Amino acid sequence: MCGNNMSVPLLAEAVTVSGKEKVTAVVIFLHGLGDTGHGWADTLTSIQLPHIKFICPNAPRIPVTLNMKMMMPAWFDLMGLTPDSQEDEYGIKKAAENIRAIIEHEAKNGIPPNRIILSGFSQGGALSLYTALTCQHELAGVVALSCWLPLHKSFPSTSSSNKNLPILQCHGEMDAMIPVKFGAMTAERLKSIVRPEMITFKTFPGLMHSSSPQEMQVVKEFLEKHLPRI
């Protein structure tokens, strides 16, 4: 089973970008609703570090309530984009299990969890946050772009085992899809789950629901800090 991608369904069709040196760290990047891993693989190449491998899985196609039950790539169903919207608890937990399977696969192949960063954009960033905070392993960190914390009411305030998890949150100040105030509310909620000093929340003037070279540079600096060469 070790080394066999077929044992981890999401890895079978994932886009992988390897560094130019021996890989000693991994970044798993989860795309947003309706997207695929391919576009983000191109973006991440611009911040590639020689010892880091990027894994960009593709979400399965499912009917999405928010988009009139249209079939599209989605990590879980979305009913709404407000903090009090009904949530797909089963789908979120199932998706988190699938991402944890990738972490376990990488660990079996020589990359310890503390050399793995979970990251993502929009729905993918939301899943990254949830997965990392419910993971039994202590990961190297989380990069959460233009997103929110799913099932935010279910997290205890004091008993998290991931209190030292470094989290980088980035959000465009002109985001009309997921307003920056939701990002700020998420950052405040996270401060009751992990140590407040572990959270970095950066906003970008003029940026809509997308990324930018300036944001990617901040992400690169986070990777350099938390996944240094060894």
Backbone torsions as a table, in degrees:
resi	resn	phi	psi	omega
1	MET	NA	-33.9	-179.6
2	CYS	-61.9	125.2	178.5
3	GLY	87.3	-4.2	-178.2
4	ASN	-94.3	106.9	-178.2
5	ASN	-64.0	-24.9	-177.4
6	MET	-66.3	-20.2	179.5
7	SER	-77.4	-11.3	178.7
8	VAL	-124.1	96.2	-171.9
9	PRO	-49.6	-41.5	-176.4
10	LEU	-67.4	-23.1	-179.8
11	LEU	-79.0	-23.3	-175.4
12	ALA	-59.4	-36.0	-178.5
13	GLU	-118.0	14.0	-179.8
14	ALA	-70.2	149.8	174.0
15	VAL	-90.5	125.4	-177.9
16	THR	-117.8	132.8	176.9
17	VAL	-121.9	109.5	-177.6
18	SER	-93.6	152.4	176.7
19	GLY	-76.0	175.0	-176.5
20	LYS	-86.3	-10.0	179.3
21	GLU	-114.1	-175.0	175.1
22	LYS	-60.8	130.2	-177.6
23	VAL	-76.5	122.6	177.7
24	THR	-122.0	2.3	-179.5
25	ALA	-154.7	156.4	-177.2
26	VAL	-134.0	139.8	170.2
27	VAL	-117.0	120.8	175.0
28	ILE	-97.2	120.5	-176.6
29	PHE	-116.9	124.9	-176.9
30	LEU	-106.4	122.8	-177.7
31	HIS	-72.3	173.6	179.6
32	GLY	-90.2	178.8	-178.0
33	LEU	-56.8	130.6	175.7
34	GLY	79.5	0.7	-175.8
35	ASP	-102.8	-173.6	172.4
36	THR	-137.5	173.0	179.5
37	GLY	-72.5	-17.5	-172.8
38	HIS	-64.0	-47.0	-178.6
39	GLY	-61.7	-41.1	-179.8
40	TRP	-71.1	-30.2	176.8
41	ALA	-59.8	-40.7	177.8
42	ASP	-63.9	-44.3	-179.9
43	THR	-63.0	-42.4	-176.7
44	LEU	-69.5	-26.0	177.1
45	THR	-58.0	-29.3	-178.6
46	SER	-69.9	-17.4	178.3
47	ILE	-119.6	22.6	-177.3
48	GLN	-60.7	134.0	172.1
49	LEU	-109.4	142.6	-168.1
50	PRO	-63.0	-22.2	-176.5
51	HIS	-103.9	6.3	-175.6
52	ILE	-112.7	135.0	172.8
53	LYS	-102.7	132.0	173.6
54	PHE	-97.5	131.6	173.5
55	ILE	-116.6	121.6	-177.8
56	CYS	-120.1	89.1	-179.8
57	PRO	-70.5	160.3	175.6
58	ASN	-105.6	129.8	178.3
59	ALA	-69.5	150.2	174.9
60	PRO	-68.7	157.6	176.2
61	ARG	-85.4	123.0	179.6
62	ILE	-138.2	160.3	174.3
63	PRO	-71.6	132.6	-176.8
64	VAL	-112.3	117.3	-176.2
65	THR	-56.3	-42.7	-177.3
66	LEU	-58.8	-30.9	-178.3
67	ASN	-109.5	46.2	174.7
68	MET	56.2	38.2	176.7
69	LYS	63.1	19.7	175.8
70	MET	-65.8	144.1	176.4
71	MET	-77.5	129.3	178.7
72	MET	-162.6	162.3	176.9
73	PRO	-62.7	123.6	-179.6
74	ALA	-154.7	141.3	179.1
75	TRP	-75.4	-30.1	176.5
76	PHE	-160.9	167.2	-179.1
77	ASP	-71.2	147.7	176.2
78	LEU	-121.1	126.0	177.2
79	MET	-97.7	-26.1	-179.1
80	GLY	-170.0	172.5	-177.2
81	LEU	-122.5	34.6	175.0
82	THR	-116.6	158.2	-176.3
83	PRO	-58.8	-22.8	-179.1
84	ASP	-105.1	12.5	177.9
85	SER	-66.2	148.9	172.8
86	GLN	-60.8	144.3	-177.0
87	GLU	-121.9	152.7	179.1
88	ASP	-86.6	78.2	-173.7
89	GLU	-59.5	-45.5	-179.9
90	TYR	-60.5	-46.8	-178.1
91	GLY	-63.1	-40.0	179.7
92	ILE	-64.1	-46.2	-178.3
93	LYS	-67.4	-37.4	177.9
94	LYS	-66.0	-42.9	179.1
95	ALA	-63.0	-40.6	178.8
96	ALA	-61.9	-39.0	176.3
97	GLU	-59.4	-41.8	-178.8
98	ASN	-66.4	-35.7	177.8
99	ILE	-72.8	-38.2	176.9
100	ARG	-62.6	-29.9	176.7
101	ALA	-63.3	-35.4	176.0
102	ILE	-65.9	-43.3	178.8
103	ILE	-59.4	-45.7	-180.0
104	GLU	-62.8	-40.0	179.2
105	HIS	-62.3	-45.5	179.4
106	GLU	-65.3	-38.2	179.0
107	ALA	-62.5	-42.3	178.5
108	LYS	-64.1	-24.6	-178.7
109	ASN	-100.5	19.1	167.7
110	GLY	102.0	0.8	177.6
111	ILE	-106.2	105.4	-178.0
112	PRO	-65.4	151.8	-178.6
113	PRO	-54.9	-30.8	179.9
114	ASN	-76.4	6.2	171.8
115	ARG	-118.4	22.6	179.8
116	ILE	-123.5	130.9	174.3
117	ILE	-113.2	131.2	172.6
118	LEU	-91.9	137.8	-178.4
119	SER	-150.5	163.7	178.8
120	GLY	177.6	169.2	-178.4
121	PHE	-118.0	134.6	175.1
122	SER	57.3	-119.4	179.8
123	GLN	-60.8	-34.9	177.6
124	GLY	-67.0	-37.0	175.5
125	GLY	-67.1	-38.9	177.7
126	ALA	-60.7	-45.3	179.5
127	LEU	-66.3	-35.7	177.6
128	SER	-61.5	-45.9	178.4
129	LEU	-60.0	-50.4	-176.8
130	TYR	-62.1	-44.9	-177.3
131	THR	-63.4	-45.9	-178.3
132	ALA	-63.9	-39.4	-176.9
133	LEU	-76.1	-15.3	178.4
134	THR	-111.2	7.8	-177.4
135	CYS	-83.0	141.9	179.5
136	GLN	-74.3	-18.9	178.5
137	HIS	-91.2	151.1	171.0
138	GLU	-88.7	113.0	-179.2
139	LEU	-85.8	170.0	-179.8
140	ALA	-74.1	-22.3	-179.6
141	GLY	160.9	179.3	178.4
142	VAL	-135.6	137.2	170.9
143	VAL	-113.9	115.3	-173.3
144	ALA	-119.7	106.2	-174.9
145	LEU	-103.5	126.0	171.7
146	SER	50.7	54.7	-172.3
147	CYS	-144.8	-164.1	-175.2
148	TRP	-147.3	173.9	177.7
149	LEU	-100.6	113.0	178.4
150	PRO	-68.0	152.7	177.8
151	LEU	49.3	42.1	-172.0
152	HIS	-64.2	-22.7	-179.3
153	LYS	-78.9	-12.7	-175.0
154	SER	-87.9	-8.9	-177.3
155	PHE	-84.0	130.7	174.4
156	PRO	-70.6	153.8	-176.9
157	SER	-78.6	-27.2	-169.0
158	THR	-123.3	-16.7	-168.8
159	SER	-102.8	15.1	179.7
160	SER	-65.3	139.0	177.6
161	SER	-88.1	0.6	-178.4
162	ASN	-115.4	42.6	-176.2
163	LYS	-66.3	-20.1	-177.8
164	ASN	-103.7	21.7	-178.8
165	LEU	-77.5	116.4	176.8
166	PRO	-70.2	130.8	-179.1
167	ILE	-127.5	125.4	171.4
168	LEU	-107.4	116.7	174.6
169	GLN	-107.8	130.9	175.3
170	CYS	-126.4	144.8	-176.9
171	HIS	-153.3	136.1	175.1
172	GLY	-76.7	134.9	-177.5
173	GLU	-71.4	-15.9	179.3
174	MET	-108.1	21.3	-179.2
175	ASP	-69.1	114.2	179.4
176	ALA	-90.8	-20.6	-178.9
177	MET	-76.7	-53.3	176.4
178	ILE	-125.4	92.2	-172.9
179	PRO	-54.4	148.2	-176.8
180	VAL	-59.2	-25.5	178.8
181	LYS	-65.6	-29.0	175.7
182	PHE	-69.1	-37.0	175.5
183	GLY	-62.9	-41.5	179.3
184	ALA	-66.2	-39.8	177.2
185	MET	-63.6	-38.0	177.7
186	THR	-63.8	-44.1	179.3
187	ALA	-59.6	-40.7	178.6
188	GLU	-66.1	-40.2	178.9
189	ARG	-65.0	-39.6	-179.4
190	LEU	-63.2	-29.3	-179.1
191	LYS	-67.2	-15.5	175.9
192	SER	-93.5	-4.4	-178.4
193	ILE	-108.2	-43.8	175.7
194	VAL	-115.2	169.2	178.2
195	ARG	-63.3	130.3	-174.3
196	PRO	-53.3	-33.8	-177.8
197	GLU	-71.5	-9.3	178.4
198	MET	-83.6	-8.6	-174.4
199	ILE	-103.3	128.2	172.6
200	THR	-117.3	121.6	-179.9
201	PHE	-118.3	113.1	-178.0
202	LYS	-117.3	134.6	176.1
203	THR	-113.0	155.6	-173.7
204	PHE	-127.3	112.7	-179.2
205	PRO	-58.9	136.7	175.6
206	GLY	80.2	-10.1	-177.5
207	LEU	-83.1	130.6	178.3
208	MET	-91.5	-152.3	-178.4
209	HIS	-81.1	71.5	-177.6
210	SER	-162.6	-173.4	178.2
211	SER	-112.0	177.9	179.8
212	SER	-152.7	160.9	176.7
213	PRO	-57.6	-36.3	179.4
214	GLN	-64.7	-42.2	178.2
215	GLU	-65.1	-42.8	-179.2
216	MET	-63.5	-32.3	176.9
217	GLN	-65.9	-39.5	176.8
218	VAL	-63.7	-40.7	177.8
219	VAL	-62.4	-44.3	-179.9
220	LYS	-59.4	-42.6	179.1
221	GLU	-63.8	-36.5	177.4
222	PHE	-64.9	-42.5	178.9
223	LEU	-64.5	-42.6	179.4
224	GLU	-61.4	-35.3	-178.8
225	LYS	-74.4	-43.7	-169.9
226	HIS	-100.0	-11.6	173.8
227	LEU	-129.1	60.7	-178.1
228	PRO	-68.1	162.0	173.7
229	ARG	-61.2	142.4	175.4
230	ILE	-131.3	NA	NA
